[in-house]
């Protein structure tokens, strides 16, 4: 074989060797990459798991009611219940945080969890968890009756069960600097037989006095204790003169709402609590 042939053989051998070396290097690179990739993936998974465990867990604190939102405890009859809250927005002025909560509004008697047994005329005590509200508006509804909602007067922390029997739904809208919150509760009322009898006596007196036409519904007349210390009455004589001679006596009043309340006020008959005798009428303006 001449020199040119030897050179060609050597050249071919060099090329084959180079190709083989490249193939070996390629296999080595793939193996390293696969091994390295697998190792990296496992380290990444471990890191992710570690990071997840080291990071802050999802907190439910944001979904809890702010502590400063007042609660209302209601004592009616022989039971004490927590009034339920309606929809509201509240701001804790000291902490600088706020919260809004949704609830069915207006509520219905079906939303009430417990209805204490009471009698018409009973006192209902309101006990706030903190300071009493700056403003408070009370309404009472009569589910299943045609009787319209009534605005209730409150003497501090006390309201009265209105006349009649059946379920009553109370809604108290209370306002503080932090916000306005509606509360509601229900009662199941029975008629007071003594009050019922006194209401009938008062109605007969109203009819005899010729004022019956203006009364809205005599069966809803409100019976209550009457304080005569600073009140003058129209006496039951022909002249209907003013008298304040009833001081010190235990009296009861029966109040009838009329179509002329805005101008004259309601009709109020006053009875002696012991004898049940009609002693006079509260003067209408």
HELIX and SHEET records of a PDB file:
HELIX    1   1 UNK A    3  UNK A   54  1                                  52    
HELIX    2   2 UNK A   61  UNK A   63  5                                   3    
HELIX    3   3 UNK A  109  UNK A  111  5                                   3    
HELIX    4   4 UNK A  193  UNK A  208  1                                  16    
HELIX    5   5 UNK A  212  UNK A  214  5                                   3    
HELIX    6   6 UNK A  218  UNK A  220  5                                   3    
HELIX    7   7 UNK A  261  UNK A  264  1                                   4    
SHEET    1   A 4 UNK A  79  UNK A  82  0                                        
SHEET    2   A 4 UNK A  72  UNK A  76 -1                                        
SHEET    3   A 4 UNK A 123  UNK A 128 -1                                        
SHEET    4   A 4 UNK A 158  UNK A 160 -1                                        
SHEET    1   B 4 UNK A  84  UNK A  85  0                                        
SHEET    2   B 4 UNK A 179  UNK A 190 -1                                        
SHEET    3   B 4 UNK A  88  UNK A  92 -1                                        
SHEET    4   B 4 UNK A  97  UNK A 101 -1                                        
SHEET    1   C 3 UNK A  84  UNK A  85  0                                        
SHEET    2   C 3 UNK A 179  UNK A 190 -1                                        
SHEET    3   C 3 UNK A 115  UNK A 119  1                                        
SHEET    1   D 5 UNK A  84  UNK A  85  0                                        
SHEET    2   D 5 UNK A 179  UNK A 190 -1                                        
SHEET    3   D 5 UNK A 166  UNK A 176 -1                                        
SHEET    4   D 5 UNK A 135  UNK A 141 -1                                        
SHEET    5   D 5 UNK A 150  UNK A 152 -1                                        
SHEET    1   E 6 UNK A 222  UNK A 226  0                                        
SHEET    2   E 6 UNK A 251  UNK A 256 -1                                        
SHEET    3   E 6 UNK A 267  UNK A 272 -1                                        
SHEET    4   E 6 UNK A 278  UNK A 282 -1                                        
SHEET    5   E 6 UNK A 233  UNK A 234 -1                                        
SHEET    6   E 6 UNK A 242  UNK A 243 -1                                        
END                                                                             
